[in-house]
Amino acid sequence: DPPPRARYGSPVSGVVTDRHVVLGDDVDPSQHLLEVADLTEVLAVGRIFEGQVGRVAVGQKGRVRVPSYPDEVFEGVIERLGGKLDPTTRSLAVYARVANPAGLLRAHMRATLTVVTGGADLALAVPRSAVLGEAGHLFVFVQDEEQATRFERRAIVLGVENDRVVEVVDGLLPGERVVSEGNYSLQ
C-alpha cells in the first residue's frame, strides 16, 4: 500500500523562505517542513558605534537601501535597540521595522540602514550629488537665471546632512537651481 497523503495549509499568508522537503518525500508529523514569512514588513538590522548610541532611540525614522534596488528607499521606524555592545566591534544592534508592500526586500539581503537623528523645520538643502570638492573647499554649480546654458561655480558652507541631502548655510539663495547630475563635466 502506498503511504497516506496529507495536505497541509499554512497558518499565515506569505512567501516560502525555506523548504526542508520536496514533493514525494516521506515526512514525520513532528518534522519541520517549510518556513513561511509575511514580507509586507521586514525587520532591518543595523549596527551603530558606541559613540552614537546616545543619538539613536526607539521611534526615530530610519531609511533602508539595498544594492539590488539602488534607486529605492524603504522607510521604517526604529523598533528596538540591542541589549549589549558587541565586544569586538564596540557596536550595538539597531532594529528597524520597514514597510515592504511590493515584497522587494528579502531575508538576509545586504543593506544600509540610516537613522534620522534630528531635523530642521526650515533649511536650504541640496542633493548630496550636487556638492563637489573636498572638505573646506566645497562648491556647487548654479544655473544662470538669464541664460539656462550658463553655470556659475559657487563656494558653499554645509550644515547638517543625511543620506540624501545636505543643508547649505552659506553661498546659496532659496530658489537658485543647482546641478546634481553631470556636474563633474562642468569642472
WOHUCOR-V567193 format. One record per residue. N is the residue number from 1. OMEGA is omega in whole degrees, 0 to 359 (999 if undefined). Layout:
n:N omega:OMEGA
n:N omega:OMEGA
This chain:
n:1 omega:176
n:2 omega:180
n:3 omega:180
n:4 omega:178
n:5 omega:178
n:6 omega:178
n:7 omega:181
n:8 omega:175
n:9 omega:179
n:10 omega:178
n:11 omega:179
n:12 omega:172
n:13 omega:179
n:14 omega:184
n:15 omega:176
n:16 omega:181
n:17 omega:178
n:18 omega:182
n:19 omega:182
n:20 omega:179
n:21 omega:173
n:22 omega:181
n:23 omega:180
n:24 omega:178
n:25 omega:170
n:26 omega:180
n:27 omega:177
n:28 omega:181
n:29 omega:181
n:30 omega:184
n:31 omega:176
n:32 omega:186
n:33 omega:185
n:34 omega:170
n:35 omega:180
n:36 omega:181
n:37 omega:173
n:38 omega:185
n:39 omega:178
n:40 omega:170
n:41 omega:177
n:42 omega:177
n:43 omega:178
n:44 omega:181
n:45 omega:177
n:46 omega:179
n:47 omega:175
n:48 omega:180
n:49 omega:184
n:50 omega:181
n:51 omega:181
n:52 omega:187
n:53 omega:182
n:54 omega:182
n:55 omega:184
n:56 omega:181
n:57 omega:176
n:58 omega:179
n:59 omega:178
n:60 omega:178
n:61 omega:176
n:62 omega:177
n:63 omega:181
n:64 omega:174
n:65 omega:178
n:66 omega:180
n:67 omega:181
n:68 omega:181
n:69 omega:188
n:70 omega:181
n:71 omega:182
n:72 omega:173
n:73 omega:182
n:74 omega:184
n:75 omega:179
n:76 omega:181
n:77 omega:178
n:78 omega:184
n:79 omega:179
n:80 omega:177
n:81 omega:179
n:82 omega:183
n:83 omega:181
n:84 omega:178
n:85 omega:171
n:86 omega:185
n:87 omega:181
n:88 omega:184
n:89 omega:184
n:90 omega:180
n:91 omega:183
n:92 omega:178
n:93 omega:177
n:94 omega:183
n:95 omega:180
n:96 omega:175
n:97 omega:189
n:98 omega:176
n:99 omega:183
n:100 omega:187
n:101 omega:180
n:102 omega:178
n:103 omega:182
n:104 omega:180
n:105 omega:181
n:106 omega:179
n:107 omega:175
n:108 omega:174
n:109 omega:174
n:110 omega:185
n:111 omega:172
n:112 omega:179
n:113 omega:177
n:114 omega:180
n:115 omega:178
n:116 omega:186
n:117 omega:180
n:118 omega:180
n:119 omega:179
n:120 omega:179
n:121 omega:183
n:122 omega:181
n:123 omega:173
n:124 omega:185
n:125 omega:177
n:126 omega:176
n:127 omega:178
n:128 omega:183
n:129 omega:180
n:130 omega:186
n:131 omega:178
n:132 omega:177
n:133 omega:181
n:134 omega:182
n:135 omega:181
n:136 omega:180
n:137 omega:183
n:138 omega:180
n:139 omega:173
n:140 omega:172
n:141 omega:182
n:142 omega:179
n:143 omega:178
n:144 omega:181
n:145 omega:183
n:146 omega:187
n:147 omega:188
n:148 omega:181
n:149 omega:181
n:150 omega:183
n:151 omega:179
n:152 omega:174
n:153 omega:186
n:154 omega:176
n:155 omega:181
n:156 omega:173
n:157 omega:184
n:158 omega:175
n:159 omega:181
n:160 omega:181
n:161 omega:172
n:162 omega:184
n:163 omega:182
n:164 omega:186
n:165 omega:176
n:166 omega:177
n:167 omega:175
n:168 omega:182
n:169 omega:177
n:170 omega:175
n:171 omega:183
n:172 omega:179
n:173 omega:178
n:174 omega:178
n:175 omega:178
n:176 omega:183
n:177 omega:179
n:178 omega:179
n:179 omega:180
n:180 omega:176
n:181 omega:180
n:182 omega:184
n:183 omega:178
n:184 omega:181
n:185 omega:178
n:186 omega:180
n:187 omega:999
